[in-house]
Amino acid sequence: MTEEQIIQNEARIFTNRYMRLDQKGVIPIVLFRQVKTRLKDFYSPNAKAIFLDTVRKLIMKKFNAFKNQMQALNAVETKEDVFYAERVNTLLFYLKQEVETLPILAQQKYNGTSKHKRNKVFICYSPADMGDVAKIKLHFKPLEKQIDFWDASQILPGQKWEEVIQQAIAQTKVAILLISAEFLASDFIIDHTLPALLSAAEKEGAVILSVLLSPCLLDMFPEIMQFQSMNPSHQSLSQLNENDKAALYVNLVRQTYRILQL
């Protein structure tokens, strides 16, 4: 079993044993406190997010099955049915609040539902940084059959490039931002591409991975700063030796691949 499967299995056992929202007299905050206690057994934000997401899905699955059964039987809704719905919604509210205490990346995993099938890796960069793009693509090469990697070089002559970019963003699961002064100076990136990627992260579960290529005024862009970058601001790629650069590229590939498996 993978680590994720272990956590999901633990969440199933916990939910089936303790999250009995259909029983009379159940108080959501009491159940939530049990969730909080159980969360202490998981140390990383990712593990906590997986546990909370599984609990949420199991609660909703059971509640939806109940509603479908009621509709099939044309049953009249009782007061207890109303209370059951209220208990479910209240507990889901508490779970959502707990998730909001986790880092953004973990929150994205929890909220990873989308109207699109998201399986692409989208790399967003300035043309001035093509050398770094080539190095990153080189490190992704061994996984080319497993990762649907997209960058602007795939736009063909005659295609409406803005439409092609928007279509790629609509399928993006992981967005890699290569941040430099040229990146931040690009009107098209800042006004069009970046807002679309940030919206996909906020609303549809896409994940933002940023790499700081060179010193720049990144701190003037809080919408980007909210996402933890692969390297700290005092260790931009241009300040690293070749060995450290390669290690960062490898970590970027590993993180991307892991996210795609979730």
C-alpha positions as CSV (number, residue, x, y, z in Angstrom):
1,M,0.0,0.0,0.0
2,T,1.1,3.5,-0.7
3,E,1.3,6.1,2.1
4,E,-1.8,7.8,0.6
5,Q,-3.7,4.5,0.6
6,I,-2.8,3.9,4.3
7,I,-4.1,7.3,5.3
8,Q,-7.3,6.8,3.3
9,N,-7.8,3.4,4.9
10,E,-7.3,4.9,8.4
11,A,-9.9,7.6,7.5
12,R,-12.4,5.0,6.4
13,I,-12.1,3.1,9.6
14,F,-12.3,6.3,11.7
15,T,-15.3,7.6,9.7
16,N,-17.3,4.3,9.9
17,R,-16.7,4.0,13.6
18,Y,-17.1,7.6,14.8
19,M,-18.8,9.8,12.2
20,R,-22.4,8.6,12.8
21,L,-24.2,11.7,11.8
22,D,-27.5,9.9,11.1
23,Q,-27.9,9.0,14.8
24,K,-30.1,11.1,17.1
25,G,-28.4,13.3,19.6
26,V,-25.2,13.6,17.7
27,I,-23.4,17.0,18.1
28,P,-21.2,17.9,15.2
29,I,-18.7,19.9,17.3
30,V,-18.1,16.8,19.4
31,L,-17.4,14.7,16.3
32,F,-15.1,17.4,15.0
33,R,-13.1,17.3,18.2
34,Q,-12.6,13.6,17.6
35,V,-11.3,14.4,14.1
36,K,-8.9,17.0,15.6
37,T,-7.6,14.4,18.1
38,R,-7.1,11.9,15.3
39,L,-5.3,14.4,13.1
40,K,-2.5,14.5,15.7
41,D,-1.4,11.1,14.5
42,F,-0.5,12.6,11.1
43,Y,2.4,15.0,11.1
44,S,2.7,16.4,7.6
45,P,0.1,18.9,6.1
46,N,-0.3,16.6,3.1
47,A,-1.2,13.6,5.3
48,K,-3.7,15.8,7.2
49,A,-5.3,17.0,4.0
50,I,-5.6,13.5,2.6
51,F,-7.2,12.3,5.9
52,L,-9.7,15.2,6.0
53,D,-10.6,14.9,2.3
54,T,-11.3,11.2,2.7
55,V,-13.5,11.8,5.8
56,R,-15.3,14.6,3.9
57,K,-15.9,12.4,0.8
58,L,-17.2,9.4,3.0
59,I,-19.6,11.7,4.9
60,M,-20.9,13.1,1.6
61,K,-21.2,9.7,0.0
62,K,-23.3,8.4,2.9
63,F,-25.5,11.5,2.9
64,N,-26.0,11.4,-0.8
65,A,-27.0,7.7,-0.6
66,F,-29.5,8.6,2.1
67,K,-31.0,11.4,-0.1
68,N,-31.2,9.1,-3.1
69,Q,-33.0,6.5,-1.1
70,M,-35.5,9.0,0.1
71,Q,-36.2,10.2,-3.4
72,A,-36.6,6.6,-4.7
73,L,-39.1,5.9,-2.0
74,N,-40.9,9.2,-2.4
75,A,-40.5,9.5,1.4
76,V,-41.7,12.6,3.2
77,E,-38.9,14.5,4.9
78,T,-39.1,14.5,8.7
79,K,-37.6,16.8,11.3
80,E,-34.9,14.3,11.9
81,D,-34.0,14.2,8.2
82,V,-33.6,18.0,8.4
83,F,-31.5,17.7,11.5
84,Y,-29.3,15.1,9.8
85,A,-28.7,17.5,6.9
86,E,-27.8,20.3,9.3
87,R,-25.4,18.0,11.2
88,V,-23.7,17.1,7.9
89,N,-23.3,20.7,6.8
90,T,-22.1,21.8,10.2
91,L,-19.4,19.1,10.4
92,L,-18.3,19.9,6.8
93,F,-18.0,23.5,7.8
94,Y,-15.7,22.6,10.7
95,L,-13.6,20.3,8.4
96,K,-13.2,23.1,5.9
97,Q,-12.1,25.5,8.6
98,E,-9.5,23.0,9.7
99,V,-8.2,22.6,6.1
100,E,-7.8,26.4,5.9
101,T,-5.2,26.2,8.6
102,L,-3.0,24.0,6.4
103,P,-0.5,25.4,3.8
104,I,-1.9,26.4,0.4
105,L,-0.5,23.3,-1.4
106,A,-2.3,20.9,1.0
107,Q,-5.5,23.0,0.7
108,Q,-5.3,22.6,-3.1
109,K,-5.2,18.8,-2.7
110,Y,-8.2,18.9,-0.5
111,N,-10.2,21.1,-2.9
112,G,-8.9,19.2,-6.0
113,T,-12.2,18.9,-7.8
114,S,-12.6,20.2,-11.3
115,K,-15.0,20.4,-14.2
116,H,-12.0,19.7,-16.4
117,K,-9.8,16.6,-16.5
118,R,-6.6,18.1,-15.2
119,N,-3.5,16.1,-16.1
120,K,-1.1,18.6,-17.8
121,V,2.0,20.2,-16.5
122,F,2.0,23.8,-17.7
123,I,5.3,25.7,-17.6
124,C,4.9,29.5,-17.5
125,Y,8.0,31.5,-18.4
126,S,9.4,34.5,-20.3
127,P,11.0,33.9,-23.7
128,A,14.1,35.4,-22.2
129,D,14.4,32.4,-19.9
130,M,14.3,29.7,-22.5
131,G,17.7,28.3,-21.3
132,D,16.2,27.4,-18.0
133,V,13.1,25.9,-19.7
134,A,15.4,23.6,-21.7
135,K,17.2,22.4,-18.6
136,I,13.9,21.7,-16.8
137,K,12.5,19.8,-19.9
138,L,15.7,17.8,-19.9
139,H,15.0,16.6,-16.4
140,F,11.4,15.8,-17.2
141,K,12.5,13.7,-20.3
142,P,12.7,10.3,-18.5
143,L,9.0,10.7,-17.6
144,E,7.8,12.0,-20.9
145,K,5.5,9.0,-21.4
146,Q,3.9,9.5,-18.0
147,I,3.6,13.3,-17.8
148,D,1.7,15.5,-20.3
149,F,4.1,18.4,-20.3
150,W,3.1,21.6,-22.1
151,D,4.9,24.8,-22.9
152,A,4.5,27.5,-25.5
153,S,6.8,25.8,-28.0
154,Q,3.9,23.4,-28.7
155,I,1.8,26.2,-30.3
156,L,1.8,25.5,-34.1
157,P,1.9,28.0,-36.9
158,G,-1.6,29.2,-37.8
159,Q,-3.1,28.4,-34.4
160,K,-4.8,31.1,-32.3
161,W,-2.1,31.1,-29.6
162,E,-4.3,32.8,-26.9
163,E,-7.0,30.1,-27.3
164,V,-4.4,27.3,-27.2
165,I,-2.9,28.6,-24.0
166,Q,-6.3,28.9,-22.3
167,Q,-7.1,25.3,-23.4
168,A,-3.9,24.1,-21.9
169,I,-4.6,26.0,-18.6
170,A,-8.0,24.4,-18.5
171,Q,-6.3,21.0,-18.4
172,T,-3.4,21.9,-16.1
173,K,-2.9,20.1,-12.8
174,V,0.6,21.5,-12.0
175,A,1.7,25.0,-13.1
176,I,5.4,25.7,-12.9
177,L,6.2,29.4,-12.8
178,L,9.7,30.4,-13.7
179,I,10.0,33.7,-12.1
180,S,12.5,36.4,-13.1
181,A,12.4,40.1,-13.8
182,E,11.4,39.3,-17.4
183,F,8.6,37.1,-16.1
184,L,7.2,39.9,-13.9
185,A,7.7,42.5,-16.7
186,S,5.6,40.5,-19.2
187,D,2.1,42.1,-19.5
188,F,0.6,39.0,-21.1
189,I,1.8,36.8,-18.2
190,I,0.8,39.1,-15.4
191,D,-2.6,40.2,-17.0
192,H,-3.7,37.0,-18.7
193,T,-1.8,33.8,-18.1
194,L,-1.1,34.2,-14.3
195,P,-4.7,35.2,-13.3
196,A,-6.0,32.1,-15.2
197,L,-3.5,29.8,-13.4
198,L,-4.3,31.3,-10.0
199,S,-8.0,30.9,-10.6
200,A,-7.4,27.3,-11.5
201,A,-5.5,26.8,-8.3
202,E,-8.1,28.5,-6.1
203,K,-11.2,27.0,-7.6
204,E,-10.3,23.8,-9.3
205,G,-7.4,22.2,-7.5
206,A,-4.5,23.0,-9.8
207,V,-1.2,23.3,-8.0
208,I,1.3,26.1,-8.3
209,L,5.0,25.4,-8.1
210,S,7.3,28.4,-8.5
211,V,11.0,28.5,-9.2
212,L,12.8,31.8,-8.6
213,L,15.3,32.1,-11.4
214,S,17.0,35.4,-10.5
215,P,16.6,38.3,-8.0
216,C,13.5,40.3,-8.8
217,L,10.7,42.3,-7.1
218,L,8.7,39.1,-6.3
219,D,7.6,40.6,-3.0
220,M,5.5,43.1,-4.9
221,F,3.3,40.3,-6.1
222,P,1.5,38.8,-3.1
223,E,-0.7,36.7,-5.4
224,I,2.4,34.7,-6.3
225,M,4.1,35.0,-2.9
226,Q,1.2,33.1,-1.2
227,F,2.5,29.9,-2.8
228,Q,5.7,28.4,-1.2
229,S,8.4,28.4,-3.9
230,M,10.7,25.5,-4.6
231,N,13.7,27.7,-3.6
232,P,13.9,30.6,-1.1
233,S,14.2,34.2,-2.3
234,H,17.8,34.4,-1.1
235,Q,18.8,31.3,-3.1
236,S,17.6,32.1,-6.6
237,L,18.7,29.8,-9.4
238,S,21.3,32.3,-10.7
239,Q,23.0,32.2,-7.3
240,L,23.4,28.4,-7.2
241,N,26.2,26.3,-8.5
242,E,25.5,23.7,-11.2
243,N,25.2,20.8,-8.7
244,D,22.6,22.6,-6.6
245,K,20.7,23.7,-9.7
246,A,20.5,20.1,-10.8
247,A,19.2,19.0,-7.3
248,L,16.5,21.7,-7.5
249,Y,15.4,20.5,-11.0
250,V,15.3,16.9,-9.7
251,N,13.2,17.9,-6.7
252,L,10.9,19.9,-9.0
253,V,10.3,16.8,-11.2
254,R,9.7,14.6,-8.1
255,Q,7.2,17.0,-6.6
256,T,5.4,17.4,-9.9
257,Y,5.2,13.6,-10.4
258,R,3.9,13.1,-6.8
259,I,1.2,15.7,-7.2
260,L,0.0,14.1,-10.5
261,Q,-0.4,10.8,-8.6
262,L,-2.8,12.2,-6.0
